[in-house]
Amino acid sequence: MASGSASLAFPEDARADDYSELLDILKAKGSLTQGEYRGLLAHHMQHVHEAAAASSRALQYMPAQRHTAASTSTHTQMRTALGQQVEPPGQIGIGGGGMDPDYVLAQAQQAAASAQASAASAESTWLAAQHSMGLGGGLSFVRMEKYEAGKGLTFKAGPIDINLSGFINGFYTYNSPAGGMPVAGGVSTGSSGFDSSALRNGLLPAGLILKLKTTQNGIDLAAVMGMYPGIDNAKNGAFNANTGGSPVGLGTAGIDFRQVYVTAGNKKWGTFKIGRDLGIFGGDAILDDATLLSVGSTGSNSAPGNTSLGRIGVGYVYADWIPQISYQSPTIKGFQGTIGILQPLDEFDFSGDDANGNAYSASSTQHSSPMIQGKVTYDFKIGGLSARIWASFLTQHQQDLTVSQTITSSVALQQWNSSTPFYLNSSTTSAVPVVPGEKHGVTAEAGEIGTKLTYGPAQFVGYYYRGSGLGTTGLFFDGVASNGRKRASEGYYVQMMYNFTKKFKLVGSYGVSNLYQAPGENDPDLVRRNESEVGAAYYKMTDWLNLVAEYAHTSSAAHGPYKESDNSASGGMILLF
């Protein structure tokens, strides 16, 4: 392209040189924009043209007889700014002798000096351009990397990579309860009795993620900040932006700053992370869940919050976004390990109170030690099969367990003119130790194993977890009974995906989460089982835009006779950049 541009401007100079070839290479690598390339090349060719024209004018007046050995010696000593010799011309016979030979020689020397100055100018221009692009250590030039779909927009500012990525989604969801009685801790809306329509987010809210990366002293550094707003009105509650919404006028959406962390390390020694990010235990389960790009179980559809449930509580326990300090090892023959200490979380009474105002589950707020999570992954390929297997664990000590109790007292009053008393009732709710007189605690433990297999257009995900004191739906939700004993829980989901074309795929999945009663417990209204079946179709219209249609059936069953179920249909789109 350099020689082509040269021929358009100066046909007689249409040949490649070192400088123009270098410009070609930089343009091909993306280091120069089209405008920068043309400007530098035109500047260079202008100098080359002027020097060649001046030299030609001087030489055509030089008498042959004055081209002596002395003048040849003078020419051979001339060099360009790049150190290349300027070869003298051969014998030139032009006839006539009317011009002053000294004048002609002076003109030739001036032309050679002009050519030397032109070469020096071209070299100076290139060095300045190289410095501004950061190739010579300059930091003032910002340019964009070649865009790759799904990997965001990456800019280079000197030694720093700046990446902006994100997604936006919206769905219309119609939920139809199938009836039943309320189940304490259940995730179905079947007992609500009313159909509901909502314009809402799916399992993902919207997201805008900023990543900064650089290398200093052989250490790869990164800073990540992820903001996840929803499209529905937010409502203050225990789960902050994830609490059920408030669909009334003058409301505003919630902003969930889930990710704020830094990493430091390299491929040889591994990487440390500190900040807030997705938990280690359960992380792969939710990232491989196809309902991440759709709705799944709705949770609350009549008053939607930032997210739906997807398959949370109906196949796995939510990994959550947790402050942590973790270490991830290098990958060695497909194996990689991760270990971390995380902010300890409270035991939480998700199922609420029974008919007498007493809590189904214990709570805690005291933590003298952190939560510990760890994981091992193994990635491998066999022929056309790509596979990942992972296993992880979680443990945390829950101290000073308490339970909420409501005590109702009645006082008999009698009017002076009546012989019939009437009663004044009052209720007091307080947190009391699960074991009277003791600061009772337990150690919650859990493990999981999963696999993801991809073969051609087909993909399979299988996952299983089991815990003691872990609870269900969220970490430590209903994990300990009101008597202070741990409840066992387990769950699994299986998922099949098939890509019929590069744009169209179908997904089907089934999942279950079970919560068992603790020894000595008898709570027939407490949830025993949450399950769901999901079928979805995805159509990729562009590299950014995906259309989604989905059906989900969700049911909950108690330890007693109560059951409820619901059906939902969703349609919408998700844009990822």
Buried (B, 14 or more C-beta within 10 A) or exposed (E): BBBEBBBEEBEEBBEEBEBBEBBBEBBEEEBBEEEBBBBBBEBBBBBBBBBBBBBEEBBEBBBEEEBEEEBEEBBEEBEBBEEEEBEBEEEEEEEEEEEEBEEBBEBBBEBBEBBBBBBBBBBEBBEEBBBBBBEEEBEEBEBEBEEEEEEBBBEBBEEBBBBEBBBBBBBEBBBBBBEBBBBBBBBBBBBBEEEBEBEBBBBBBBBBBBBBBBEEEEBBBBBBBBBBBBBBBBBEEEBBBBBBBBBEEEEEBBBBEBBBBEBBBEEEEBBBBBBBBBBBBBBBBBEBBBBBBBBBBBBBBBBBBBBBBBBBBBBBBBBBBBBBBBBBBBBEEEEBBBBBBBBBBEBBBBBBBBEEBBBBBBBBEBBEEBBBBBBBBBBEEEEEEBBBBBBBBBBBBBBBBBBBBBEEEEEEEEEEEEEEEEEEEEEEEEBEBBEEEEEBBBEBBBBBBBBBBBEEEEBBBBBBBBBBBBBBBBBBBBBBBBBBBBBBBBBBBBBBBBBEEEEEBBBBBBBBBBBBBBEEBEBEBBBBBBBBBBBBBBBBEEEBEBBBBBBBBBBBBBBBEBBBBBBBBBBBBBBBB
